């Protein structure tokens, strides 16, 4: 269930970034939004992982393993 919710979140974020790209007045801003949209779509499709999904870098910190900071 968590995986489906996570996928839905990234699909929604991708769509929001695409909309922001379409509405951007500056081409540089539009490009940044398109890049973010692609990044979120790749995460949703599983072709890209979030930083820390491989377990590297978490160490014995205070964050629970399920806790994830979303870019």
Phi, psi and omega per residue, in radians:
X1 nan -0.761 -3.135
X2 -1.053 -0.682 -3.125
X3 -1.128 -0.704 3.113
X4 -1.140 -0.765 3.120
X5 -1.091 -0.720 3.135
X6 -1.129 -0.768 3.118
X7 -1.069 -0.802 3.123
X8 -1.029 -0.698 3.131
X9 -1.052 -0.839 -3.085
X10 -1.230 -0.565 3.038
X11 -1.110 -0.789 3.137
X12 -1.102 -0.760 3.125
X13 -1.095 -0.672 3.099
X14 -1.072 -0.787 3.128
X15 -1.114 -0.697 3.112
X16 -1.101 -0.704 3.125
X17 -1.199 -0.636 3.068
X18 -1.083 -0.757 3.114
X19 -1.094 -0.764 3.123
X20 -1.086 -0.647 3.113
X21 -1.122 -0.715 3.136
X22 -1.151 -0.529 -3.081
X23 -1.630 -0.151 -3.097
X24 -1.160 2.422 3.119
X25 -1.502 -0.425 -3.099
X26 -1.869 2.322 -3.115
X27 -1.086 -0.596 3.113
X28 -1.131 -0.713 3.100
X29 -1.161 -0.736 3.126
X30 -1.042 -0.737 3.131
X31 -1.112 -0.725 3.106
X32 -1.066 -0.743 3.115
X33 -1.136 -0.690 3.110
X34 -1.126 -0.707 3.119
X35 -1.117 -0.743 3.090
X36 -1.120 -0.704 3.117
X37 -1.045 -0.775 3.115
X38 -1.107 -0.727 3.123
X39 -1.055 -0.853 -3.141
X40 -1.128 -0.690 3.125
X41 -1.115 -0.740 3.117
X42 -1.080 -0.691 3.099
X43 -1.132 -0.777 -3.138
X44 -1.063 -0.647 -3.110
X45 -1.459 -0.173 3.104
X46 1.513 0.094 -3.139
X47 -1.511 -0.057 3.106
X48 -2.506 2.456 3.138
X49 -1.838 2.716 3.031
X50 -1.274 2.591 3.056
X51 -1.004 2.329 3.124
X52 1.650 -0.155 3.127
X53 -1.176 -0.367 3.126
X54 -1.479 -0.021 3.130
X55 1.526 -0.209 -3.130
X56 -1.295 2.442 3.042
X57 1.569 -0.179 -3.126
X58 -1.444 -0.633 3.117
X59 1.005 -2.564 3.139
X60 -1.874 0.695 -3.120
X61 -1.176 -3.002 -3.072
X62 -1.577 -0.114 -3.119
X63 -1.453 2.442 3.044
X64 -1.184 2.637 -3.118
X65 -1.083 -0.486 3.132
X66 -1.351 -0.309 -3.088
X67 -1.278 2.306 -3.109
X68 -2.405 2.244 3.056
X69 -1.521 2.072 -3.072
X70 -1.502 2.249 -3.120
X71 -1.158 nan nan
